[in-house]
Amino acid sequence: MSLERYDTYKDSGVDWLGDIPTHWVFSRIKTIGSVNGRVGWKALKASEYVDSGYFFLATPNIKERNIDYDNVNYITYERFIESPEIILKEDDILLTKDGSTLGTINIVKNLPGSGTVNSSIAVLRFKKILNNDYAFFLIVSDYIQNLISQKKDGMGVPHLFQKDINNFLLLVPPIKEQTAIAFYLGRKTEGIDSKVTLLEQKIIHYQQLRKSLINETVCRGLDKNVKLIDSGIEWIGKIPEHWEVKRLKDIGYLYSGLTGKAGDDFNQDATSESKYFIPFTNIANNQFINQSDLRTVLMEDNEIQNKVRKNDLFFLMSSENFEDLGKTALLKEDIKDTYLNSFCKGYRITNKHTFPIYINYLLNSKSFKERLSNQGKGFTRINLKMEKVNDLNIIAPPQHEQIGIATFLDDKTQQIDSIITNIKSQISTLKELRKTLINDVVTGKIKVSG
């Protein structure tokens, strides 16, 4: 196949789309296909799921590069058959209509059995005048994604209405050209996706290497020949004979984040009445607090709240998942008049023989992080109690060893992080190449010919 320009073009009538090939036409989805969904359907309750039967896809199952058939729920035949028009078929196009994943699309290939979808997923099917694989690439493209962005509605959770999907105008080349485009893009994107997958596997390898390095170093130290003794704590195991076991409350104290604030007090424009606070995400996403990622909160004169200080640690005390719960981040630099998110606790080290960077590595190591997060309780949100944090056993080497361990890990983790950043940059470049290729081909900017 070779790529070239079409002989003649015409104005599409859409400013950001530009010219399209003269012989291509527009057609509404409802004219050349159908959009099926569970309109007015009574949603499933968790108690209705069964161990096996008919699988039921939800929005998290619709990924950018695949449909996740492994992590699905199963329902009975009676619930499955309630909407026979959305029993899945090969080459169905699935489009998410709600929430943060709105606009995510994939196409059913190698259907593993009998299944259906929930009310947040639209099932698109087309007549024979439209190649389903071509339609998939078109809907993935910026042309349709821009239409989706314009039409999504909802005061809270964004939503895409079925009537709007029906009225989307698709670019329709002759069927022979659709088939050629679909074949070309299928081959090219498969090659790009394979490279991305390999790079993502490399990232996982380096992330696991980073975790293993931290866990081994904070629990055993840098001297591989040191004599080990039983720590007396089953989940900690053996430690160097001259190290101590302490509790967090033995070396510092917890303090609360912001209290007594209403929702309207947060994230207002900066004024003389506002101060900065550290948001939940800054702790969740960073090893050390990023001072460029602060938010604002309205504060009254002489209001009594806990201000953060250099070398304070911050705990995520509430989360929707165990992965984030108990995560810590350290404030390494001085910061003026700044406070802490309500969902968090600050921890101030008072023991002068304790090196904060070492403690941060220790608390985020696999063994200690799992021990702390497993103490969480709750359903919708998982919460940690202060006493669980205070009573957490830690291991304390002499201060000079803590500094040595922290310095060693700073150097090694920065090297690994640099490698991961480079790989992510390669992935970003490949994804942008994929996106540009799809956009140019399905909008006729370049011609695919045999």
Secondary structure, 3 states (H helix, E strand, C coil): CEEECCCCEEECCCCCCCEEECCCEEEEHHHHEEEECCCCCCCCCHHHCECCCEEEECHHHECCCCECCCCCEEECHHHHCCCHHHCCCCCCEEEECECCCCCCEEECCCCCCCEEECCCEEEEEECCCCCHHHHHHHHHCHHHHHHHHHHCECCCCCECCHHHHHCCEEEECCHHHHHHHHHHHHHHHHHHHHHHHHHHHHHHHHHHHHHHHHHHHHHHCCCCCCCEEECCCCCCCEEECCCEEEEHHHHEEEEECCCCCCHHHECCCCCCCEEEEECHHHHHHCCECCCCCCEEEECCCCCCCCCCCCCCEEEECEECCCCCCCCEEECCCCCCCEEECCCEEEEEECCCCCCHHHHHHHHHCHHHHHHHHCCCECCCCEECCHHHHHCCEEEECCHHHHHHHHHHHHHHHHHHHHHHHHHHHHHHHHHHHHHHHHHHHHCCCCEEEC
